[in-house]
Every structure is written in structure tokens, then in C-alpha cells.
Amino acid sequence: MSDAAQIPPPTPFSEDGWRRLADALQAACGLAVPAASAVQVAARLTPRLRRLGLDAFDDYLPLLRAETELQAALDLLTEPQAGFFREPVQFELLESAFSHLRPARPRLWSAAAASGDEAYSLAMLLADLQSAGRIGADWRVLGTDASERRVRTAAEGLYPVARMRQVGAARLRSHVVGNGTSGLVQVQAALRERVHFERHDLRVPLHGRQCFDAIWLRQVLAYFDAATRRGVLAQVLARLHPGGLFFVGAAEQHLVTATGLQALGGGVFRKT
């Protein structure tokens, strides 16, 4: 039996402790944690408590007053699926749309960018479309996330090679450096220069006035309660050009209740 198996789990949250945790997460980023998710929350936070030498979840709550610890908890509780070109049908739809429209200055927003896999996938696609003469050369991708740690990680563009299993050989040769012998590869500098990452709370307006031809908001809507979700959708869709494409995860499509959208299926909408 391992040492980890011999260590008893931390004492569960008290009723008051759980309420305080839920309030802190809601205030920090709108994260909704219903009581039914207590077991999952505890499982994700237990390694952190053990690292800090804490025996009870209620003892962890005072530490969340520090921004760094609150961010660490949020990172653990909102760890997204990783990988380049997830849900490839959506990328194919974007490629088809841009090949038809041939935008001169396409701007894309990965609004829940996590560690950057999605934003760089979009950049690879745009670079290939530019090379084929199907879009103009002045294109950019914005990636935002509520986690400062994830934003820093994304800017480095350094990934385990397994995350790129959906990237074709031609794109790997064109846009990635490193042969993976160390287990890591990096997005080429020329591509990283086209992608800007910044921290952003989806509940508030994005700075500036820029609007986008396509926005991706995948794997985040389910974390919000209904009221927060409506506000987030309003803020994000206000930055989408009429006729622009809006992408969520295929499993999240039913959570999109905003008006002025035409459902295309598979988590894809067009702003009317």
C-alpha cells in the first residue's frame, strides 16, 4: 500500500464552509459550484490541501483571501480539456466560411483560451489559408482566460507533443519546432507573434472596441449559473460582427439562449 493511500482524506467542508467556498468562487469569476458537486470539488482540491499540510477543508478557506491561492483553486476546479484542433468539424466549417468570404483582415477571439491550444490551432488554420491566398495577410488571434497562470503558459507556446496528435504532418512541419524527443514541442515564433494572450473576466466588457469575425467560447458556459451565463453571452456576442460565427462545445449548444443567433449545428451559430 502506498503512503498516499494511508493518508486519510481531509475532513469535509462544513455546511457553512461550503457556502463560504461557493461565495468566494462566485465572486471571483462567476463559477457556480452546486452542493451536488461537493465530491468532485473535494477530489480536485485534496492534492492541494495535502501539499499545504491541511487536514480539513474548512482550514483552507482563509487561504483563499490571497489572490494567488484563489487562482490556484480556480485552476484546479476549471481544468479544461486540452489538445489542438478539438472538434475538428468546427475548424472545417470556419475554413469553408473564410474560403468563401476571403476576409482581408480576419480577427478571431478564443474567449476561454485556457493554455492556448485552441488559439494556436486557429492561428495555424489562418496561416495556411493566407498561404493559399484565401484570406488577407493581416490577421490576428486574441486569446483570453481568467487565469493568469494559463495566460503565461499560453504565451510560451510550449506543449507536450501528445497534445498535437490532431495536427497534421504538414502543419507540424510548418508551424512547430522541436522533434518531440524531450516530450515537448513549441509553436514557431512567427505564429506566436500573431496571437496575443491576456487575462480577462468574461463577465465584464473586453477592453477596447475591437469586434471579431469569429469567436470561440468552448468549455466554459457550464461553469456559470443561468444569470451569469446570460451576462457572459451578452458581453461576448456584442463583439461579434453581424454574420460572424460563434462556436461553443457541441455538448454546450443547449446552453446558448441568446437571441439574434442562427444555429448551424454542432455548437456553431451565425450572428444574424
N, C-alpha and C positions, 0 to 999 in steps of 0.2 A: 504494500500500500504506500502511495506517495505521501510526502509531507503535506502537500496541498489538500489531499483527501482527508487528512487527520485534523485539519484546522476547521473548527466549527464555523458555519456561516454567521455573518453579523446579525445581531438582534434586529428584527424587522422594524420598520417605521411604526411609531405610534400613530394613532388617528390624527392627532394634532401635527405630528411631524410630517405625515404625508401631505396634509393640507398646506403646510408651510413650503414644502418642496414644490408642490403644484403651483402655488402662487409665485414662487421665485422663477420658475421656468416660464410661466405665462408672461410675467413682467419682462423677462429678459428678451424673449424673441417670439412670444405668442405660442409657444409649444404647449399643446394640450396633453395632459397625462391623466386619463381617467383611472379610477380606482381599479378597474379591471386589468390595467397594465402593470399593476404593482409587482407581480412576479418577474416580468420581463425587465422592468426598470431595475429591480434589485440585482438581477443576474448581470446586467451590464455595468452596474456600479460596484459590485462586490470586489473585483480586482483592484479598483482604485482605493477602496477602503482598506484592503489588506496592505497595499503599498504604503498607505498613510498610518498603518498601525491602529486602526479604529475597530472597535468591537461592536458598535451599534450604529445603525443608520442615522438615528437622531443626533449622534455626535458629529455627523458630517455636515449637518445643516449650517452651523456657524461659519464653516469654512467657505460656504457659497457666497458670503458677503464680499469676498475678494473676487475681482473680475477675472483673474487668471483661473481660479478654481471653478468659477461658474462656467467659463468657456470650456474647461476640461470636461465638466459634467455634460454639457450640451454636445460636445463632440462624441462622447460615448453613447449618448441617447439618440443621436440622429445620424449615426454612421450609415452613409448611403451605399448602395451597390456600386461597385467600381468596374471599370472596363471601357475601352474605346468602342465606339460605334454600336452601343447597345440599341436594341430595337432598330435594326438596320433598315426596315421598311420606311421609317420616318426620314432617314437620311436620303433614301432613294427618292422619296416624294419631294424633298427640298431640292435635290439635284434636278429633277424633272421640271419643277416650277421655275428655277433660276435659268435653266437652259432655254426655256420658252420666253421668259421675260427679259433676260440678258441685262440685269441691272448694272449700271455704270459704277455705283458706289455702294455696294451692299454692306449693311450693318446688321450684325446678329448679336443677340444677348442671351447668354447662358445664365439665367437668373438664379439658379441654385447650383452653382458650378462645382461645389464640393472641392475635390483635389484637382480639378481641371481636365479630367478625361474627356468630358463632353465638349468643352470649349475647344480643345485641341483637335478633336475629331471634326468639328465644324471647320476649323482652320485648314485642316488637310483637304477637306472637300472643296473649300473655296479656292485654295491654291491650285488644285487640279482643274477646277472649272476655269480659272484665269489662264492657266497654261493652254487649255483647249480653246481659248478665245470666246468663252460663253458668258463671262462676266468681265467687268472692268477691273483694272489693276488696283484701284483704290478701295480696298475692302478692309474691314476690321471686325474683330470679335471682342465683346466685353464679357468677362466672367465675374460674377459677384457671389459672395457667400457671407453668411452671418459669422462664420468662424475665422478669426484672424490666422490661426494656425493653418487652416486649409488654404487660405489665400496665399500665404507664404509658400506652402508646398507646391501649389499650382504654378506659381511664377517660376519656380525652378525647372519645371517640366521634366522631372526625373521620375521614372516609373519602373516597377517590376516588369520584366518582359512578358510575363503571363497576362498582364492587363491589356496587351496589344494583340491578343490572339485573333481578334476580328479585323485587324488591319492587314490588308493585302500586301503581298511581297513588294509590289511596285511602290506603294505608299511608304512602306518601311524604308526602302532604298532612298526615296526622295526626301523624306521628312524626319527621319530618326537617325541618330548617331549612336554607335556602340553595337557590339555584336551579341550582347546578352550573356557573355561568358561569366560576368560578375553577378548576373541575375537582374541587372538594371540597364536601361537604355534611356536616352534623353531626346526630347523633341529638339530639332535643329534650331539654332539661334535665329535664323531668318524667319522661321514660322513663329517663334516665341515673340518676336518683335511686333507681330501683327495682333497679338492677343494681350489685352490689358485686364488685370485682375484687381479687384478692390473689395473691401468689406462693405456690406450693405444689408440693412434690415429691411426686409420686403414689406414691412408694414408702413413704411414711410416712403415718400416720393424719391425716386432716383435723382441725384443731383444733375443740374444742367437741364437742357431742353431737348436733348437728342431723342429721336424716335428710331425704330428699328423695322427692318423688313421681315424679320422672323425672330420670335422669342421662344426659348425653351425653359419650361418650369416643371421639370420632372422630379418625382420622388420627394415632394415637399408638401403638397396640399393636404395629405392625410395627417400630417403632424398638427394642423391647426383646427381649432373649433370652428363652427359654421360662421360665426360673425367675423372672426379674424380672416378666414378663408375668403369671404366676400370682399373684405377690405384689400387683401393682397391682390386678388384678381383685378379689382378696380385700378389699383396703383400700377400694376404691370401692364394691363391692356391699354391704359392711357398712353403708353409709349410705343404701341404697335401701329404702324401705318395702316390706313384703310386698305384692304386687300392683302395685308400681311398674314403670315402663317404663325399659329400659336400651337406649341407642342407640349403635351403633358404625357406622363406614362400611360400606356394603353389601359392599365388597370385603374387609373385615376380619372378616366374620362367622365364618369358619372358625377364627379365632384365639381365639375365645371358648370356653374349655373348662371354665368354672366350672360347678359343679353348682347345682341349685336355680333354673334358668332355663328358661323355655319359649320356644323360638324361634318368632317370628311371621313371620320372613322379612324380607328387605331390610335386614338389620343391626339388627333390632329384637327385643328379648326382654322377657318379663314375668317378674318375680321371683315364684316360687311360694311 
